[in-house]
Amino acid sequence: MTELFAFKLATVFSAGFLTSISPCVYPTLPLTVSFLTFQAKNSSSKTPTVLFFLGQTLSYVFLGFLAVKMSEVFGFSSQSFALNVVLAVLLGIMAVFSIVGFVPKRMATGMGRLQKRIEMLSTVFRFAPFFIGFGAALVASPCTSPVLGSVLLSVSRDPWSIKTFFEMLAYAVGASLLVLILGLGLMRAKHLPRSGAWLHSVHRLTGVLILTGAFYYSYRAFELY
């Protein structure tokens, strides 16, 4: 494992963790943990939490695989000037959405409805936490969409490999870390900081980080021009 790849894993993990403390996700953590606790047959069972994590992980890996395959179908190449320009523009747009906290209303409404339907259907299954985790990742909230989209754009530049798998796994671990800590009983929800204005500051920080990615791909495009 090269130092560059280790740095990329750390970056993707951090991106996932930042989404878990976004204004759309962080306030719902106690509800998610309560649901997982309710699903457990007894207070010591950790199975629902593990199933939730596996569901999220599988969903993120699937999205990464899909992004790579779509890139291959359309003949994208990391050495393409046009591709790097497109990535720079898309990341720039996502950064703006993240900084100002704006997502098109129809998109936000559609994701919200689909998420509720997945939750309603999953509750009738024995492995409900798995489907809830899978659905929560597949239908990203308005707050997490720009970050997840940026990660998917990044991994789509190269062919699918074990490295790509670990990148998506790192994102999944970062995004699920707080749920794992709370669901496994390593910490109680009451010990977490209360929701407040600091959540919006974190959200804007993710926008700035995405913007650095836009500048990176702009620089790559300039090199390839």
Secondary structure as UniProt FT lines:
FT   HELIX           3..20
FT   TURN            23..25
FT   HELIX           26..28
FT   HELIX           29..39
FT   TURN            43..44
FT   HELIX           47..73
FT   TURN            74..75
FT   TURN            78..79
FT   HELIX           81..100
FT   HELIX           105..122
FT   TURN            123..124
FT   TURN            126..127
FT   HELIX           128..138
FT   TURN            142..144
FT   HELIX           145..155
FT   TURN            156..157
FT   HELIX           162..183
FT   TURN            184..185
FT   HELIX           189..191
FT   HELIX           197..224
//
